[in-house]
Amino acid sequence: MHKEFLMGNEAIALGALAAGVNLVAGYPGTPSTEVLETVAKRCGGRAYVEWSINEKAAMEVAAGAAYAGARAMVTMKQVGLNVASDPLMSLEYIGVKGGMVVLVADDPGPISSQTEQDTRTFGMFSKVPVFDPSSVSDAYEMIQEAFEVSEKYGTPVIFRATTRVDHGYEALEVRDAEEYKVCKPEGFVKDPSRWVIFPKLSVKNHALIEKRNEGLSDVFSEYPRNVIRWEKGIASEAQGEKKMEARCENGSEAGCKKGIATHGANYGYVLDSVGGLKLRVLRVATPFPFPEKLALEFLSGLEEVLCVEELDPVIERALTYVCGKYGLSVKIRGKKTGDLPLSGENTPEIVAAAIARFLQDGGAGELADKDASIGNATAGGIAEMKLPEPPALPVRPPVLCAGCPHRASFYAVKMAMKGRKTIYCGDIGCYTLGNAQPLDMCDTCLCMGAGIGIAQGVYHTEPDTKCFAFVGDSTFFASGITETINAFYNQAEMTLVILDNSTTAMTGHQPHPGTGRTVMGQVVEKVSMEKVLRAIGLTVVETVDPLDYKLSVETVKRVAEEPGVKAIIFRSPCIALTKPSGRSIVNLEKCIACGKCIRELGCPALVLGEDGKKAKIDTSLCTGCTLCEQICPVGAISGGSKNDTQTVEKTMAETNERKAFEEKKAEQGGKKDE
């Protein structure tokens, strides 16, 4: 054993390695991404690791490994679970041979997602057991226990962490590599009666699943991380200590008439708030199957319970059910009674205020305004104090980076289609920021790949509308190919615009099939988007550098007039990975203060000068992309330097192992890059 200061996702990864994981597959998505990346860095050849093209593919790859007896893990964020839900729902009916953990990182807030989804609810819907860690050290140990439960009961299990656990940090004891469990897969054993899902098998296994989950409820009631706490200065548990103190018995504690039920990161908030108060606390680490017997023990002798949770009232509903089933007259409070917010991420302040109101009143709680008194728990009771108003934070709306090639792509399309009836269907990625003024180039955004389908729907409804669908290179591989096939097959008329910056920029620059490398650093053949599109049947596929403004506008005008489905690939590397050497500057003598560069591009490097009229370039932000130079009507801007082929090749060589890169180039023998 040794001690490390770890991010939650790193701890989960090391816990999976300690559990003997053989295969990890996933698709990048904040806040889950670092789990797979850490396994890739730290596995030392013990596991196979891949970024799959989407979550569905990752789920199926992991299932295949688990069929063969391997311990497998698949990683994603909560919206990725929507993509993977098809195989997961069926997989629960089939089961697994090796342990299989589905790591789903929920994003209360949401901080970087389209939706607020509670995977605990999905676990109940899919009948898949769910583990819900409360801290970094908790996650390290629980991921290992999740593998054990999965393997013992032959079922995939969901490991539901949230942003505050995923991205929290803690110093904890972790196992040395030589202490890792060694899992030697038996291999796949043919048995159609087990592995082939027919209706007869589904009916049989459905009944077995229900019976198993009923038994797991009892097992989880004894699970040491599901615990009843008699709170009296025991906040050490929130810091990750494994020691479990004795549970209180049947409400015999003097004055213990109120309790709090909680889970996840909220458990730490509760412990920090209640201090040494006479209060019973239930921590639910396995929300499904719900530990009913433990809950009954917790409720016995209480009059009121406050459920502190995010996002859905999962514990609140479960305790209400237990009260009804066993005839208990305990008032259950939480989201449904207005004591906690119905949406959004809980904070320590929100939790403290809710507990203060809960302990002070005996009736229904009412949410305080954001500026209301914050409840502060102390050993002597609850004291309210008015916090001073913090200074207003500066407004910093998210924008495309200075020099981002996506800005040039959007602007070229906007100028080419000016005055035409056009819809611009966006997608999920950095380029969603194309919706911001002054570009205003994202009319719709739903989920990954959906822009291509939405453009088809608009065309079939309004054939006189010019329909554009924007998609990133990584998203094209993840979910754009099937939508493009649908458009071609069903004879839609639309222009597909692929914004190829040669990385998965939004989630931290992960590789994908078009980058020519894997997460393990292997240099592989790139999957050519041009060839894929032509194989689908598209005859018009144009590739252009978006930073060549004139050529880009001409290309868009020409391609948009072609019938059927056609594609433009705007290809230029992400500015965060390739740094040009030049910087643009404004010649103040030539500048006529027209404001076109600032007004039309919205580049953060372009600002008004000291006179408040003429343009000025912040050289600390400028990347020299030259777009502003190309649109200036009087040629007052110069000095930029676009990325050339040598710059891109150099960056690729530095990103990959240099030796492997050069060997691959030599093998190709100067073959022309598609």
Secondary structure as UniProt FT lines:
FT   STRAND          2..7
FT   HELIX           8..18
FT   TURN            19..20
FT   STRAND          23..26
FT   TURN            30..32
FT   HELIX           33..42
FT   TURN            44..45
FT   STRAND          48..51
FT   HELIX           55..67
FT   TURN            68..69
FT   STRAND          72..77
FT   HELIX           78..94
FT   STRAND          100..106
FT   HELIX           119..126
FT   STRAND          130..131
FT   HELIX           136..153
FT   STRAND          157..162
FT   HELIX           163..166
FT   STRAND          169..174
FT   HELIX           177..179
FT   HELIX           192..195
FT   HELIX           199..221
FT   TURN            224..225
FT   STRAND          227..231
FT   HELIX           235..239
FT   TURN            250..251
FT   TURN            254..255
FT   STRAND          258..262
FT   HELIX           264..274
FT   TURN            275..276
FT   STRAND          279..283
FT   HELIX           292..299
FT   TURN            300..301
FT   STRAND          304..308
FT   HELIX           314..326
FT   STRAND          331..333
FT   TURN            335..338
FT   HELIX           348..360
FT   TURN            370..371
FT   STRAND          374..378
FT   TURN            379..380
FT   STRAND          381..385
FT   TURN            402..403
FT   HELIX           405..416
FT   TURN            417..419
FT   STRAND          422..425
FT   HELIX           430..435
FT   TURN            437..439
FT   TURN            448..449
FT   HELIX           450..461
FT   TURN            463..464
FT   STRAND          466..472
FT   HELIX           473..475
FT   HELIX           476..480
FT   HELIX           481..489
FT   TURN            490..491
FT   STRAND          494..500
FT   HELIX           505..507
FT   TURN            513..516
FT   TURN            519..520
FT   HELIX           529..536
FT   STRAND          541..544
FT   TURN            546..547
FT   HELIX           549..560
FT   STRAND          565..571
FT   TURN            575..577
FT   STRAND          585..586
FT   TURN            588..590
FT   HELIX           596..601
FT   TURN            604..605
FT   STRAND          606..608
FT   TURN            610..611
FT   STRAND          615..617
FT   TURN            619..621
FT   HELIX           627..631
FT   TURN            633..634
FT   STRAND          637..638
FT   HELIX           645..655
FT   HELIX           658..668
FT   TURN            669..670
//
